[in-house]
Amino acid sequence: MKLKQILVLTLAVVFFTACGKKKEAAQQVATPQTVETAAPGPTISSDEAKKRAEADKKAQDEANKKRVSRGQHTGDKKVGTKGTKSSAGSSRGVSDGRDDNFTTGLALTGGASKSGMLFTGSAGDGIISQLLEDEKIKLAEKQNRNAVLAASIWDMAYLIDNQGQIHLDVELKKGNGLTKVQAKTLYTAGQEMSIVSNQSSASGIELRAECLDASARAAQCSNLLVTLIQNDAEAKAILRQTYADIWYEHEKIKSANEYATLVQFFNNAKWDVETANKVSTAYMNTFEVVNGKAGFKVVVTGKRNQLIAFSANLVVKKNSLDPSTAVDKETQFRDIDLWMGRIASKDLAFSRSISDARLVQNSTKGQITIDMMVSSAGTGTKNSFTLRFTRIPVPAVL
């Protein structure tokens, strides 16, 4: 009898021990990881999206067959403003903490800023990636010389004027300062142009340009390939000038002030209200230097020449699409700035009310988000406003 009791007790201990281990294993299931995703792009109607997709596909198919001439559309484009009355907030980027995985699929120039941010592309057509691949097959010594020249390029811009002349401005780092090279020539679509400068600062520098647009428009160019040659080195860059769609987000309006007027400026375009306080157009101008710098300028114009413009480096962090970097307001425009030099009386009231602006998202393929703070002098209040610009691409072929 005693032996039987011991046997029963032993079996009971084994049974309860097994149950305990099973319960412990169930409790050790990993907690799911949450990942913040990039903010969505501006919404468009299904019909508009279908038409746009068909148009882009047709243009790209033609480009792939290499049976196109090159140019740009110049027709007026109504800005596609979208917005809500929710509280403003910043956009966020995906981060997995691993640079090699993060950069896969991104459009990058191959260059990096002093702070370690990566300079990026500004379109999803793969041209910057193709140019980088072309550079990699050159001899190492040639690559090194080209990289030094590319790193010296600080800023670039171009304009094709009403007389058919193409103007090209390049700013190069020289010591602790900058030297400017300004050149122009007759614009010719569909072939490479040599752009000559008479400046002494351009001594020994040769500039070439070629429009990469897939559509057959001879008067303008939205995607310009520029080659800068100095001694035995050459640097390539892609410059782009296009319209942009706008998505915006603002706080609830509490009083009539500068902030309320700014919100109405965008709402009136969305609702298509007939008024002078209304968005007219939006542009995105960018440059991307192969193994060098990249930058952007975005401009919103109004019916009575209101201007809101920002410029900054086109960057991302090494593991995030959220660079969180300061953005400069643009109030002075050179003649070479696309369309801006032609506007005589600029209304900068909105620009003056913006006290701070930051680049908070960069898709690397033509979408950027800027958070800004608007100060109202009359009420002493400060409110946040978010603008997201999405490039309306003009198909290009290298």
Beta strands, then each sheet from edge to edge (+ up, - down):
strand 1: 81-84
strand 2: 108-112
strand 3: 118-120
strand 4: 153-160
strand 5: 165-174
strand 6: 177-186
strand 7: 193-195
strand 8: 205-211
strand 9: 223-230
strand 10: 233-250
strand 11: 279-289
strand 12: 294-302
strand 13: 307-313
strand 14: 315-316
strand 15: 325-326
strand 16: 328-329
strand 17: 354-362
strand 18: 367-376
strand 19: 381-391
sheet 1: 1+ 10+ 9- 8+ 7-
sheet 2: 1+ 10+ 11- 12+ 13- 16+
sheet 3: 1+ 10+ 19- 18+ 17- 15+
sheet 4: 2+ 3- 14+
sheet 5: 4+ 5- 6+
end
